[in-house]
Amino acid sequence: MSKKMIVLNHIYKSYGDLKVLDDFNLYINENEFITLLGPSGCGKTTCLRLIGGFEAPDSGTIEFDGKIINGLEPNQREINTCFQKYALFPHLDVFGNIAFGLRLKKIPKEEITQRVEEVLRLVKMEGLGSRTVSTLSGGQQQRVAIARAIVNRPKVLLLDEPLGALDLKLRQEMQYELKEMQKELGITFVYVTHDQEEALTMSDTIVIMNEGKILQIGTPEDIYNEPKNRFVANFIGESNLFEGIMHEDYLVEFCGRSFECVDKGFRKDEPVDVVIRPEDFDFVPPSKGKIVGIVDSLLFKGVHYEINVIVDGREYTIHTTKFRDIGVKVGLSVDPDNIHVMKRSGA
């Protein structure tokens, strides 16, 4: 069983009249890559700053390795933080930036050299210790900032949207590198982002947040395939969302049609929300489709086409590798295990 490294108990945090975290409860396991994901203003960065000691909660406790750390300063916690703004020292070279914290701790010179060279290898910057940071690319500066954080061998590394300033291709490369780095280091990563792809790519666990509360916690697969409500379904990936009626176990009605599904445990004829991912629809001949519509638009996305189909005045989005002409009639089918039924939001 995994050991709980960080526990937040009944955390409240506000700035004036603005409530940022509201009875917030979360635990983070040792050696876990956990991502706090949500829209701007949902409280995820505040949560990170509370863990790091840069903010104090109005009430509630923060535990680290079994001990309450509310009163500890950031430098007294075995936690390091990597921010989106790298804050590198322009007057120091790469080696000097990474070694800065070690020198403050009066670590012996030989050990500093060994540890800096070790993290330079880890962030794939061997041989660049003498470079001035102003000559580095954005990706290289990001690596130096991460190296400076991990050279201190913290038990936890906090990362606040660290890839936000990078271009798309470099950001995707760094996603994989960060995950590999976390595995090799064997330390806990707490990552903040509003980018769903980043969260799905890197995380062991995703925490979906909105308005200072946790809406769902789970693996990337759970969050994507089994969203708990409309907000989660809409925020993670693209979704076709419908209002439906759960007539009985394994039978749901939406869009005026009844479908077999794999969900159960709802009241008879309970109003529900239904989500179907765009890739879970299949095209079939109109004569064989329970749903029949007209292709309204088509976009080529590289690995698939995004096709919008109008059914009874409602637009469905389908991702498929099969081309369809605009204006043609098509049938749609969906397997029972690709129909996900959720409690109706607000019901």
C-alpha positions as CSV (number, residue, x, y, z in Angstrom):
1,M,0.0,0.0,0.0
2,S,1.3,3.4,-1.0
3,K,2.5,5.8,1.8
4,K,0.7,9.1,2.1
5,M,3.3,11.8,1.7
6,I,1.1,14.9,1.8
7,V,-2.3,15.3,3.4
8,L,-4.5,18.4,3.2
9,N,-7.3,18.4,5.8
10,H,-10.3,20.7,5.6
11,I,-8.3,23.6,4.0
12,Y,-10.0,26.9,3.6
13,K,-8.3,29.8,1.8
14,S,-9.7,33.1,0.8
15,Y,-8.4,36.5,-0.4
16,G,-10.7,39.1,1.0
17,D,-14.2,38.1,-0.1
18,L,-12.9,35.7,-2.7
19,K,-13.1,32.1,-1.5
20,V,-10.3,30.1,-3.3
21,L,-10.3,26.8,-1.5
22,D,-13.5,25.5,0.3
23,D,-13.1,22.6,2.7
24,F,-10.4,21.1,0.5
25,N,-9.3,17.6,1.3
26,L,-6.6,15.7,-0.6
27,Y,-3.8,13.2,0.0
28,I,-0.8,12.6,-2.2
29,N,1.1,9.3,-2.2
30,E,4.8,8.9,-2.1
31,N,6.5,8.6,-5.6
32,E,3.3,9.6,-7.3
33,F,3.0,11.9,-10.3
34,I,-0.2,13.8,-9.4
35,T,-1.7,16.6,-11.5
36,L,-4.1,19.4,-10.3
37,L,-6.1,20.2,-13.4
38,G,-8.8,22.9,-13.8
39,P,-9.6,26.2,-15.4
40,S,-7.9,29.5,-14.4
41,G,-9.0,30.6,-10.9
42,C,-10.1,27.1,-9.7
43,G,-7.6,27.2,-6.8
44,K,-4.9,24.8,-8.1
45,T,-1.9,27.2,-7.9
46,T,-3.1,28.3,-4.4
47,C,-3.1,24.6,-3.4
48,L,0.5,24.3,-4.7
49,R,1.6,27.4,-2.9
50,L,0.1,26.1,0.4
51,I,2.0,22.9,0.1
52,G,5.2,24.8,-0.7
53,G,4.8,27.2,2.3
54,F,4.4,30.3,0.2
55,E,0.9,30.8,1.5
56,A,-0.8,29.9,4.8
57,P,-4.4,28.4,5.0
58,D,-7.1,30.3,6.8
59,S,-7.9,27.1,8.5
60,G,-7.1,23.4,8.2
61,T,-3.9,21.4,8.4
62,I,-1.2,20.4,6.0
63,E,0.7,17.2,6.8
64,F,4.0,16.1,5.3
65,D,5.3,12.7,6.0
66,G,3.0,12.4,9.0
67,K,3.9,15.8,10.6
68,I,1.9,19.0,10.5
69,I,3.9,21.6,8.6
70,N,1.6,24.7,8.7
71,G,4.2,26.8,10.6
72,L,7.2,25.9,8.5
73,E,8.9,28.3,6.1
74,P,9.4,27.1,2.5
75,N,13.2,26.5,3.1
76,Q,12.3,24.3,6.1
77,R,10.2,21.9,4.0
78,E,11.7,19.0,2.1
79,I,9.9,20.4,-0.9
80,N,11.2,22.3,-3.9
81,T,9.2,24.3,-6.5
82,C,9.6,24.9,-10.2
83,F,7.6,27.9,-11.5
84,Q,6.5,28.8,-15.0
85,K,8.9,31.8,-14.7
86,Y,12.3,30.2,-14.4
87,A,13.9,33.0,-12.3
88,L,17.4,32.0,-13.3
89,F,20.3,34.1,-12.1
90,P,21.6,35.9,-15.3
91,H,25.1,36.6,-13.7
92,L,25.7,32.9,-13.1
93,D,26.4,30.1,-15.7
94,V,24.4,26.9,-15.8
95,F,26.5,25.2,-13.3
96,G,26.3,28.2,-10.9
97,N,22.5,28.4,-11.2
98,I,22.1,24.7,-10.4
99,A,24.7,24.7,-7.6
100,F,23.4,27.9,-5.9
101,G,21.3,26.1,-3.2
102,L,24.0,23.6,-2.5
103,R,26.6,26.3,-1.9
104,L,24.2,28.1,0.5
105,K,24.0,24.8,2.5
106,K,27.9,24.7,2.6
107,I,28.0,21.3,0.8
108,P,31.6,20.3,0.1
109,K,32.8,21.4,-3.4
110,E,33.5,17.9,-4.6
111,E,30.0,16.8,-3.7
112,I,28.5,19.9,-5.4
113,T,30.3,19.0,-8.6
114,Q,29.2,15.4,-8.5
115,R,25.5,16.3,-7.8
116,V,25.4,19.1,-10.5
117,E,26.9,16.8,-13.1
118,E,24.4,14.1,-12.1
119,V,21.4,16.3,-12.7
120,L,22.8,17.8,-15.9
121,R,22.9,14.2,-17.2
122,L,19.3,13.7,-16.0
123,V,18.0,16.8,-17.8
124,K,20.1,16.0,-20.9
125,M,22.4,19.0,-20.6
126,E,25.8,17.3,-20.1
127,G,28.7,19.5,-21.0
128,L,26.7,22.8,-20.9
129,G,27.6,23.7,-17.3
130,S,29.7,26.7,-18.4
131,R,27.1,28.2,-20.7
132,T,25.5,31.5,-19.7
133,V,21.8,31.2,-19.2
134,S,21.0,34.1,-21.6
135,T,22.3,32.0,-24.5
136,L,20.0,29.1,-23.7
137,S,16.8,28.3,-25.5
138,G,13.5,28.3,-23.6
139,G,13.6,24.5,-23.3
140,Q,17.1,24.5,-22.0
141,Q,16.3,27.2,-19.4
142,Q,13.4,25.1,-18.3
143,R,15.7,22.1,-17.8
144,V,18.1,24.3,-15.7
145,A,15.2,25.4,-13.5
146,I,14.2,21.8,-13.0
147,A,17.8,20.7,-12.3
148,R,18.2,23.5,-9.8
149,A,15.1,22.1,-8.0
150,I,16.0,18.5,-8.0
151,V,19.7,18.8,-7.1
152,N,18.6,19.5,-3.6
153,R,17.1,16.0,-3.5
154,P,13.7,17.0,-2.2
155,K,11.1,14.4,-1.3
156,V,8.5,16.4,-3.3
157,L,8.8,18.6,-6.4
158,L,6.0,21.1,-7.1
159,L,5.7,22.2,-10.7
160,D,3.4,25.2,-11.5
161,E,2.6,25.2,-15.2
162,P,6.4,24.8,-16.0
163,L,5.9,24.2,-19.7
164,G,3.5,27.0,-20.4
165,A,6.1,29.2,-22.0
166,L,7.3,26.6,-24.5
167,D,6.1,26.0,-28.0
168,L,3.9,23.0,-28.8
169,K,6.5,20.5,-30.1
170,L,9.0,21.3,-27.3
171,R,6.2,21.1,-24.7
172,Q,5.3,17.6,-25.9
173,E,8.9,16.5,-25.7
174,M,9.3,17.8,-22.2
175,Q,6.1,16.0,-21.1
176,Y,7.7,12.7,-21.8
177,E,11.0,13.8,-20.3
178,L,9.4,14.9,-17.1
179,K,7.6,11.6,-16.6
180,E,10.8,9.6,-17.2
181,M,12.7,12.0,-14.9
182,Q,10.1,11.4,-12.1
183,K,10.4,7.6,-12.5
184,E,14.2,7.7,-12.4
185,L,14.3,10.1,-9.3
186,G,11.5,8.2,-7.5
187,I,10.2,11.3,-5.9
188,T,6.7,12.8,-5.7
189,F,5.7,15.3,-8.4
190,V,2.8,17.6,-7.9
191,Y,2.0,19.3,-11.2
192,V,-0.4,22.1,-11.9
193,T,-1.8,22.7,-15.4
194,H,-4.9,23.7,-17.3
195,D,-3.8,21.6,-20.3
196,Q,-5.8,18.4,-20.5
197,E,-3.3,16.7,-22.8
198,E,-0.4,17.3,-20.4
199,A,-2.4,15.8,-17.5
200,L,-3.4,12.8,-19.5
201,T,0.1,12.2,-20.8
202,M,2.1,12.4,-17.6
203,S,0.0,11.7,-14.6
204,D,-0.5,8.7,-12.4
205,T,-3.4,10.5,-10.8
206,I,-5.5,13.5,-11.9
207,V,-7.4,15.8,-9.6
208,I,-10.1,17.8,-11.4
209,M,-10.8,21.1,-9.7
210,N,-13.3,23.9,-10.1
211,E,-14.3,26.8,-7.9
212,G,-12.1,25.7,-5.0
213,K,-13.4,22.1,-4.9
214,I,-12.4,18.7,-6.1
215,L,-14.9,17.3,-8.6
216,Q,-13.1,14.0,-9.4
217,I,-9.9,12.1,-8.6
218,G,-8.7,9.2,-10.7
219,T,-6.2,7.7,-13.2
220,P,-6.1,9.4,-16.6
221,E,-8.1,6.4,-18.0
222,D,-10.8,6.7,-15.3
223,I,-11.1,10.5,-15.7
224,Y,-11.5,10.2,-19.5
225,N,-13.6,7.1,-19.7
226,E,-15.7,7.5,-16.6
227,P,-16.3,11.3,-15.9
228,K,-18.5,11.9,-12.9
229,N,-20.4,14.9,-14.2
230,R,-20.8,17.2,-17.2
231,F,-18.1,19.6,-16.1
232,V,-15.5,16.8,-16.0
233,A,-16.7,15.3,-19.3
234,N,-16.5,18.7,-21.0
235,F,-13.2,19.7,-19.5
236,I,-11.3,16.5,-20.4
237,G,-11.3,15.9,-24.1
238,E,-14.3,16.4,-26.4
239,S,-17.7,15.0,-25.6
240,N,-21.2,14.6,-27.0
241,L,-23.4,15.3,-24.0
242,F,-27.1,14.5,-23.9
243,E,-30.0,14.7,-21.4
244,G,-31.5,11.2,-21.0
245,I,-33.7,9.0,-18.9
246,M,-32.4,5.8,-17.2
247,H,-35.5,3.6,-17.6
248,E,-33.9,0.6,-15.8
249,D,-30.5,-1.0,-15.3
250,Y,-28.7,-1.2,-18.6
251,L,-31.3,0.7,-20.6
252,V,-31.1,4.5,-21.2
253,E,-33.1,6.8,-23.5
254,F,-31.7,9.9,-25.2
255,C,-32.5,11.7,-28.4
256,G,-35.8,9.9,-28.4
257,R,-34.2,6.5,-28.7
258,S,-33.5,3.7,-26.3
259,F,-30.0,2.2,-26.0
260,E,-28.5,-0.7,-24.1
261,C,-25.7,0.4,-21.8
262,V,-23.5,-1.0,-19.1
263,D,-24.6,1.3,-16.3
264,K,-26.9,0.4,-13.4
265,G,-27.9,1.6,-9.9
266,F,-30.1,4.5,-11.0
267,R,-33.8,5.0,-10.0
268,K,-36.4,3.9,-12.4
269,D,-36.9,6.6,-15.1
270,E,-34.2,8.8,-13.4
271,P,-33.1,11.9,-15.4
272,V,-29.5,11.4,-16.3
273,D,-26.7,12.9,-18.4
274,V,-25.2,10.8,-21.1
275,V,-21.7,11.3,-22.6
276,I,-20.3,9.7,-25.8
277,R,-16.8,10.5,-26.9
278,P,-16.4,11.5,-30.6
279,E,-14.2,8.4,-31.3
280,D,-16.8,6.0,-29.9
281,F,-19.4,6.6,-32.7
282,D,-19.2,4.3,-35.7
283,F,-20.5,5.0,-39.2
284,V,-23.0,2.4,-40.6
285,P,-25.4,2.4,-43.5
286,P,-28.4,4.6,-42.8
287,S,-30.7,1.5,-42.9
288,K,-28.7,-0.1,-40.1
289,G,-28.2,3.0,-37.8
290,K,-30.4,3.7,-34.8
291,I,-29.2,7.3,-35.3
292,V,-29.4,8.8,-38.8
293,G,-28.2,12.3,-39.8
294,I,-26.6,14.5,-42.4
295,V,-22.9,15.3,-42.6
296,D,-22.7,19.1,-42.0
297,S,-18.9,19.8,-41.8
298,L,-15.6,18.0,-42.0
299,L,-12.1,18.9,-40.8
300,F,-8.9,17.0,-41.4
301,K,-7.0,16.7,-38.1
302,G,-4.0,14.7,-39.3
303,V,-4.6,11.4,-37.6
304,H,-8.4,11.6,-38.1
305,Y,-11.3,13.6,-39.5
306,E,-13.6,15.6,-37.3
307,I,-17.0,15.3,-38.7
308,N,-20.1,17.1,-37.5
309,V,-23.4,15.3,-38.2
310,I,-26.8,17.0,-37.7
311,V,-29.5,14.7,-36.2
312,D,-32.9,16.1,-35.5
313,G,-31.4,19.6,-35.4
314,R,-28.7,18.5,-32.9
315,E,-25.0,18.4,-33.8
316,Y,-23.0,15.3,-33.1
317,T,-19.1,15.3,-33.3
318,I,-17.4,12.2,-34.6
319,H,-13.7,11.4,-34.9
320,T,-13.0,8.8,-37.6
321,T,-10.4,7.8,-40.2
322,K,-13.2,7.4,-42.7
323,F,-13.9,10.2,-45.1
324,R,-17.5,11.3,-45.6
325,D,-18.8,13.9,-48.1
326,I,-20.7,16.9,-46.8
327,G,-24.4,16.6,-47.3
328,V,-24.6,12.8,-47.4
329,K,-26.9,10.8,-45.1
330,V,-25.2,8.6,-42.6
331,G,-26.1,6.1,-39.9
332,L,-24.4,6.1,-36.5
333,S,-24.0,3.3,-34.0
334,V,-22.4,3.1,-30.6
335,D,-21.5,0.1,-28.5
336,P,-23.2,-0.2,-25.1
337,D,-19.8,0.1,-23.2
338,N,-19.1,3.4,-24.9
339,I,-22.3,5.0,-23.6
340,H,-21.5,6.5,-20.2
341,V,-24.4,7.5,-17.9
342,M,-23.9,10.1,-15.2
343,K,-26.1,11.6,-12.5
344,R,-27.9,14.7,-13.9
345,S,-26.0,17.9,-13.0
346,G,-28.1,19.9,-10.6
347,A,-30.7,17.1,-10.2
